[in-house]
């Protein structure tokens, strides 16, 4: 059994969102995500489902063409092959548990890397 202690895993980075991987198998990946105000995971569409459990703070989650406001206690799911991204509000840190199944590939995260390099929440919107 893997027990997740958000306080023990917590780490913030002034430059970009940070994650702490707490579990990974061939079928699932679980990370704790920590976002300073305004930080984000850029929009991308991997071939995996994701569950996002907002632990604290406020922000938005992109699900295809829709953006959903989220706050502590909200749980959001996005199906595989659907554009998704997470962004903390400008005035709020955001903490979330993210569960992806199956784990995305390194190639599927290229839009994430590109968005972080360029500072774009939606690097796919070209």
N, C-alpha and C positions, 0 to 999 in steps of 0.2 A: 504494500500500500504506500502511495506517495501522499504525504500530508503537505499542504501548501500553507505557508505562513507569510502573508503579504508583508508584514512588518519586517521580517527577517530578509526577504527577497528585495525589498524596496531599494531602488537606486535611481537617481535622476541624472540626466546629462543636459547641460546647457545648450548643446548643439543640436540634438535630435532626440526623439523618443528613445527610451531604453526598455529592454526586455530582459527577463530572467527566465530561462527555460527550466521548467520544473518536471517535465515528463516528455518522453518521445519514444514512439515505437514505429513500426512500419505502417500502422493504421491510424495513429493520432499523435498530435503535437499539442502541448499545453504550455503557455507562457503567461507570465505576469507582465503587463505592459504599464509603463509609467511615462506620463506626458506632462511636460511643463506647459504653462498656458500657451496656446497657439501651435503647439507641436502636433505632428500628424504622422500617420502611416499613409503614404500616397495610394491613390486609387490603382487597383490592379484586379485581375480576374483569374486567379488560379483555379485549377480543377479540384478544388476541395471545398467542402462545406465549412462554415465557421460559426461558432457560437461566441458571442461577446457579452460577458457579464460585467456591467459597470459597477465597480466597487465603491468609487467615490468620484466627486467632481461632476462637471457637465461638459457636453460637447455635441458632436454630430457623428452619425454613421451613414455613409453612403451605401445604398442598396440599389444597384442598377442606376436608374435615372432619378431615384428618390433619395432625399436626405431626411433622416429622422433625428430629431432632438433627443438626447439621452441624458439621464441623470442617475445618481446613485440608486441602485436597486433594479434598474432596467436590464433586461436580457434581450438581446437581438440575435437573430440568426440570418445568415445570407447563404443562399445555395451556391454550389460550385458553378464556375464559369460565368459568374455575375460580377460586374464591377463593384468593388467595395473599397472603403477607406474609412479611417477614424481620425477625427480631429478634436483636440481639446479646445474649449472656448478660450478666448483671449484672456479672460479674467479668472481662469480656474485650472488648477492641476486636475488631471484625469488619471484614474487607475482602473485597469480592466483585466479580467481573466479572459484569455483568448484560447479557444479550443478549435483546432483545425483537423479535419479528417477527410482524406489522408493528408499527411504533411505536404505542403507545397514544395515543388522542386526549386532548385537554385535558379534555373532559367525563368520560372514563373515570377520570381521576385525582381527581375530586371527593371520593370516599371517603378518599383519601390526605390531601388537604388538611384534611378534616373531622377525621380521626383525629389529625393533627398538632396541630390547634387545640385539641382536647379531651384530648389525651394518651392516646387509646385505640388499642391495637393492633388491635382488631377493631371498627371503627365500624359494620360491617354487621350485627353481632349485636344487633339491636334487637327 
